[in-house]
């Protein structure tokens, strides 16, 4: 397993480097986030000890369960799943960034809890670019207004946008999702909202990272191509309405 993970990481980094070269971008502009849902802590440790520094979890319980096993290895942890408001207190204990901020109730409660604890939290706004009811995320047309509304919540440090995109073999449909996120980013950037940064675009996974990089991704989320296939396909785990 150790050899497989290290070999798979090399393949993914080679893909990222080649995609950046073709897109005329620097490889340093794109961060690899290890999507570690259902991945055992000892396998995550293999990747972290091989130089990786960024992981993402979908479930607060997994964040908590793996924390002690990973805490001695320097890395950052992003929460990339749908966050329920009753899990806020726990998630801010373990995550460095929340990539799935998508509604006002969550923003206000998160801000309030962070204030009570004297903390701040980096966040990305999740945008539903595929218009699928199975996915969470704010509608693209409402994203700018949402950012303007929560920009005054000082405990939330808005750093960019995230999308899951469409699970499809049709490249043009996948690309349209990523293009739309870039359009939303440009719209928000143009508003020059105080305290709001649009430096991160978290989009693209194992099967479509090249397209995402072409369309401006700064964070690529890869799990199965590094740690091996899960019991169910990615679309099952990302069907957040379940």
Beta strands, then each sheet from edge to edge (+ up, - down):
strand 1: 31-35
strand 2: 54-57
strand 3: 76-79
strand 4: 97-101
strand 5: 121-128
strand 6: 138-139
strand 7: 156-162
strand 8: 200-202
strand 9: 219-222
sheet 1: 6+ 5+ 4+ 3+ 2+ 1+ 9+
sheet 2: 6+ 5+ 7+ 8+
end
